[in-house]
């Protein structure tokens, strides 16, 4: 189960929904639909964590709701 906060928005430049994971630097995905962006970012989160483990890097604990406004 993914517990990281997601920021999802429409990108006119990309003509796609973008899903970013602020707690995992550089972790983001896109999709033609909102649902596809969320599904894609779940895969990217798993890959991000797997790569961090392989490199011996710290994996941030999910903090829940962040304040970005």
C-alpha positions in Angstrom: 0.0 0.0 0.0 1.4 3.4 -1.0 1.2 6.0 1.8 3.2 8.8 0.2 1.4 12.0 -0.7 0.7 12.5 -4.4 0.3 15.8 -6.2 -1.6 15.3 -9.4 -2.2 18.0 -12.0 -2.9 18.4 -15.7 0.0 19.6 -17.8 -0.9 21.5 -21.0 2.7 21.2 -22.3 2.6 17.4 -21.9 -1.1 16.9 -22.6 -1.2 14.5 -19.7 -1.8 14.2 -16.0 1.3 14.4 -13.9 1.6 12.6 -10.6 4.5 13.8 -8.3 5.7 12.3 -5.0 7.2 15.2 -3.1 8.8 13.0 -0.4 10.8 11.0 -3.0 13.0 13.4 -5.0 12.5 13.1 -8.8 9.7 10.5 -8.4 6.9 11.2 -10.8 4.9 9.7 -13.6 2.3 10.7 -16.2 -0.8 9.3 -17.8 -3.5 10.2 -20.3 -6.0 10.0 -17.5 -6.0 10.8 -13.8 -6.3 7.1 -13.0 -3.5 6.1 -15.4 -1.2 8.7 -13.9 -1.9 7.2 -10.4 -1.3 3.6 -11.6 1.9 4.6 -13.3 3.3 6.5 -10.3 2.6 3.4 -8.1 5.0 1.5 -10.3 7.6 4.3 -10.3 7.4 4.5 -6.5 8.2 0.8 -6.2 11.1 1.2 -8.7 12.4 4.3 -6.8 12.4 2.4 -3.5 14.0 -0.7 -5.0 16.8 1.4 -6.6 17.4 3.3 -3.3 17.7 0.0 -1.5 20.2 -1.3 -4.1 22.3 1.9 -3.7 22.1 1.8 0.1 20.3 5.1 0.2 17.8 6.2 2.9 14.2 5.7 2.0 12.1 8.5 3.5 9.2 7.4 5.7 5.8 8.7 4.5 4.8 11.7 6.5 1.2 12.0 5.3 -0.2 15.3 4.3 2.4 18.0 3.4 1.6 21.7 3.2 2.7 23.2 -0.2 0.3 26.0 -0.7 
